[in-house]
């Protein structure tokens, strides 16, 4: 029984140039997606928190649609959400209950002629004090 006495360097192949290229392309495209789409999702989380923060606002159910929209617009301005139009917020008051519906989409240019469309839809029911 003969042992194969190859040196350690000969047995260790490593990744080929093609494998390295595929890995760089994959992780590069993944990083591009995170950089382009991450801020959109962070803005959506900020929009949700701004609207949810209205829960328990004094006199919320007595406010008109314009006043509630203005309150939300101020909160979004403080949180530096610039690409969102407050007109996309639908507000309905029914006695003490205020229903807020938000439905919007964000379009981003990913690269060249490839775009992304992200659709968000949220609905909140809350009572003012």
C-alpha positions as CSV (number, residue, x, y, z in Angstrom):
1,X,0.0,0.0,0.0
2,X,1.6,3.2,-1.2
3,X,0.8,6.5,0.3
4,X,0.4,9.5,-2.0
5,X,3.0,11.9,-0.9
6,X,1.7,15.1,-2.5
7,X,2.7,18.3,-0.8
8,X,0.1,20.2,1.2
9,X,0.1,23.0,-1.4
10,X,-0.8,20.7,-4.2
11,X,-3.8,19.3,-2.3
12,X,-5.2,22.7,-1.5
13,X,-6.8,24.1,-4.6
14,X,-8.7,27.2,-3.5
15,X,-11.4,29.0,-5.4
16,X,-11.0,29.5,-9.2
17,X,-11.2,32.9,-10.8
18,X,-14.7,32.1,-12.1
19,X,-15.9,31.3,-8.6
20,X,-14.5,34.5,-7.2
21,X,-16.1,36.5,-10.0
22,X,-19.5,34.9,-9.4
23,X,-19.1,35.6,-5.6
24,X,-18.2,39.2,-6.2
25,X,-21.2,39.7,-8.6
26,X,-23.6,38.1,-6.2
27,X,-22.5,40.0,-3.1
28,X,-22.2,43.2,-5.2
29,X,-25.8,42.9,-6.4
30,X,-27.0,42.1,-2.9
31,X,-25.3,45.2,-1.6
32,X,-26.8,47.3,-4.3
33,X,-30.3,46.0,-3.4
34,X,-29.7,46.8,0.3
35,X,-28.4,50.3,-0.5
36,X,-31.3,51.2,-2.9
37,X,-34.2,49.5,-1.0
38,X,-33.2,49.9,2.6
39,X,-34.0,53.6,3.0
40,X,-37.5,53.0,1.5
41,X,-38.3,50.4,4.2
42,X,-36.8,52.6,6.9
43,X,-39.1,55.5,5.7
44,X,-42.1,53.2,5.8
45,X,-41.3,52.2,9.4
46,X,-41.0,55.9,10.3
47,X,-44.4,56.6,8.7
48,X,-45.9,53.7,10.7
49,X,-44.5,55.0,13.9
50,X,-45.6,58.5,13.2
51,X,-49.2,57.4,12.7
52,X,-49.2,54.9,15.6
53,X,-47.9,57.8,17.8
54,X,-51.3,59.6,17.3
55,X,-53.0,57.0,19.5
56,X,-54.2,58.7,22.6
57,X,-53.7,62.2,21.2
58,X,-56.0,64.6,23.0
59,X,-59.0,65.6,20.9
60,X,-58.0,63.3,18.0
61,X,-61.6,62.3,17.4
62,X,-62.8,65.9,17.4
63,X,-60.2,67.0,14.9
64,X,-61.0,67.3,11.2
65,X,-59.3,65.5,8.4
66,X,-57.1,68.5,7.5
67,X,-55.9,68.8,11.2
68,X,-55.0,65.1,11.5
69,X,-53.2,65.2,8.2
70,X,-51.3,68.3,9.3
71,X,-50.3,66.6,12.5
72,X,-49.0,63.6,10.6
73,X,-47.2,65.9,8.1
74,X,-45.4,67.6,11.0
75,X,-44.3,64.3,12.5
76,X,-42.9,63.2,9.2
77,X,-41.1,66.4,8.7
78,X,-39.4,66.1,12.1
79,X,-38.4,62.6,11.2
80,X,-37.0,63.7,7.8
81,X,-39.3,61.7,5.6
82,X,-39.3,63.8,2.4
83,X,-40.5,61.5,-0.4
84,X,-44.0,60.8,1.1
85,X,-47.0,62.9,0.2
86,X,-49.5,63.2,3.1
87,X,-52.4,63.4,0.6
88,X,-52.0,59.6,0.3
89,X,-53.4,59.3,3.8
90,X,-57.1,58.6,3.9
91,X,-58.7,59.6,7.2
92,X,-62.3,58.8,8.4
93,X,-63.9,59.7,11.7
94,X,-66.8,57.8,13.1
95,X,-67.7,59.1,16.5
96,X,-64.7,58.4,18.9
97,X,-63.1,56.1,16.4
98,X,-60.6,57.5,13.8
99,X,-59.6,55.2,10.9
100,X,-56.4,56.1,9.0
101,X,-55.6,54.2,5.8
102,X,-52.2,54.6,4.1
103,X,-51.6,53.1,0.7
104,X,-48.7,54.1,-1.5
105,X,-45.9,52.8,-3.7
106,X,-42.3,53.8,-4.2
107,X,-40.5,53.4,-7.5
108,X,-36.7,53.3,-7.6
109,X,-34.3,53.0,-10.4
110,X,-32.1,50.1,-9.6
111,X,-29.7,50.3,-12.5
112,X,-29.9,51.3,-16.2
113,X,-33.5,50.4,-17.2
114,X,-34.3,48.1,-14.3
115,X,-36.7,49.6,-11.7
116,X,-38.2,48.4,-8.5
117,X,-41.8,49.0,-7.3
118,X,-42.6,48.6,-3.6
119,X,-46.2,48.8,-2.5
120,X,-47.2,49.6,1.1
121,X,-50.7,49.4,2.6
122,X,-51.5,50.1,6.3
123,X,-54.7,50.6,8.2
124,X,-55.0,52.0,11.7
125,X,-58.0,52.4,14.1
126,X,-57.5,54.6,17.1
127,X,-59.3,56.6,19.7
128,X,-58.4,60.1,20.9
129,X,-58.6,61.1,24.6
